């Protein structure tokens, strides 16, 4: 990973529609968020692996309002998703009504484009 931007490979992969997660080459621990030091063994030999892009809802909260957020995009479903590879990531659940979301639901990643060139945000949607 670059000393300048330890998450550059993560964002580059996301802009191409791929979810990657950091894996420690010393101990094999897969973690999230992208960082150059393994939180398990404190090793500095970390690289990215491609995620299956699937997981389960670990927890979630619903926001009916958000300052500066378009009303037609509300409510927001903030969630912690436990990825198939093990780590948990904070994200949004899209394509679902809040009353239809439950802890333990299976979800899969999709990417939302942004106004910034080559930047896409990973979000999750329920598996049907």
matplotlib code that plots the C-alpha trace (Angstrom):
import matplotlib.pyplot as plt

x = [0.0, 1.1, 2.5, 0.4, -3.0, -3.5, -7.0, -6.2, -6.5, -9.8, -11.3, -9.8, -11.4, -14.8, -14.8, -14.5, -17.3, -15.2, -15.2, -11.8, -10.8, -7.3, -5.7, -2.5, 0.1, 1.8, -1.1, -3.9, -6.3, -8.9, -10.1, -11.9, -11.3, -8.3, -5.1, -1.5, -1.1, -2.9, -5.1, -4.6, -0.8, 0.4, 2.3, 2.8, 2.6, -1.1, -2.6, -6.1, -8.1, -11.3, -14.4, -17.3, -19.4, -21.9, -22.7, -25.4, -26.9, -25.2, -27.1, -29.0, -30.7, -33.1, -33.0, -36.1, -34.3, -30.7, -29.5, -28.7, -30.0, -32.6, -36.0, -36.8, -33.8, -35.1, -35.3, -31.7, -30.9, -27.5, -26.1, -23.2, -22.7, -20.6, -18.9, -18.5, -14.7, -15.4, -14.9, -17.8, -18.2, -20.5, -22.6, -26.2, -28.9, -30.6, -33.5, -35.5, -38.1, -36.9, -39.6, -38.4, -34.8, -33.8, -30.7, -29.3, -30.6, -28.4, -27.1, -24.9, -22.8, -23.6, -21.9, -23.4, -21.7, -20.8, -20.3, -16.5, -14.9, -13.7, -15.4, -18.1, -19.5, -20.2, -23.7, -25.7, -29.0, -31.0, -30.5, -33.8]
y = [0.0, 3.5, 5.5, 8.4, 6.7, 3.4, 3.1, 3.9, 0.3, 0.0, 3.0, 2.1, -1.4, 0.2, 2.5, -0.7, -2.4, -4.7, -4.9, -5.6, -6.1, -6.0, -9.2, -9.6, -11.5, -12.4, -13.9, -14.1, -11.9, -10.2, -6.9, -3.7, -0.6, -0.3, 0.4, -0.6, -2.2, -5.4, -4.9, -8.6, -9.1, -5.4, -6.6, -4.2, -6.7, -6.1, -6.5, -6.5, -9.6, -9.6, -10.0, -12.3, -9.1, -10.9, -10.9, -10.6, -7.7, -7.5, -4.4, -1.5, 1.8, 3.8, 7.6, 9.4, 12.7, 13.7, 17.3, 18.0, 14.7, 14.6, 13.8, 11.4, 9.3, 8.9, 6.9, 5.9, 2.4, 2.5, -0.9, -2.9, -5.8, -8.9, -9.9, -13.5, -13.0, -12.1, -8.4, -6.0, -2.8, 0.2, 0.9, 1.6, -0.9, 0.2, -1.3, -2.3, -0.9, -0.4, -2.7, -5.5, -5.4, -7.8, -8.7, -11.8, -10.9, -11.9, -9.0, -8.4, -5.4, -2.9, 0.3, 3.8, 6.3, 9.7, 13.1, 12.6, 10.8, 7.3, 7.2, 4.7, 3.9, 0.3, -0.2, -3.4, -4.7, -7.7, -11.0, -12.2]
z = [0.0, -0.7, 2.2, 0.8, 0.6, 2.3, 0.9, -2.8, -4.0, -2.2, -3.9, -7.3, -7.1, -6.0, -9.0, -11.1, -9.3, -7.1, -3.4, -1.9, 1.7, 3.4, 4.3, 6.4, 4.6, 8.0, 9.9, 7.3, 9.2, 6.9, 8.3, 7.4, 7.1, 4.7, 6.7, 6.3, 9.8, 10.7, 13.8, 14.7, 14.7, 14.1, 11.0, 8.1, 5.2, 4.1, 0.7, -0.8, -1.8, -3.7, -1.6, -2.5, -2.1, 0.1, 3.8, 6.5, 8.3, 11.7, 12.9, 11.4, 12.1, 10.1, 9.7, 8.6, 8.0, 7.2, 6.8, 3.2, 2.0, -0.7, 0.7, -2.1, -1.0, 2.6, 4.8, 5.0, 6.3, 8.0, 8.6, 9.7, 7.4, 8.3, 5.1, 4.0, 4.6, 8.3, 8.8, 9.4, 7.5, 8.0, 4.9, 3.7, 2.7, -0.5, -2.5, 0.6, 2.9, 6.4, 7.8, 5.5, 6.9, 9.7, 11.5, 9.7, 6.3, 3.4, 1.3, -1.6, -2.7, -5.4, -6.2, -6.3, -8.6, -7.3, -8.8, -8.4, -11.3, -10.6, -7.1, -6.4, -2.9, -1.9, -0.6, 0.0, -1.2, 0.1, -1.7, -3.1]

ax = plt.figure().add_subplot(projection="3d")
ax.plot(x, y, z, "-o")
ax.set_aspect("equal")
plt.show()
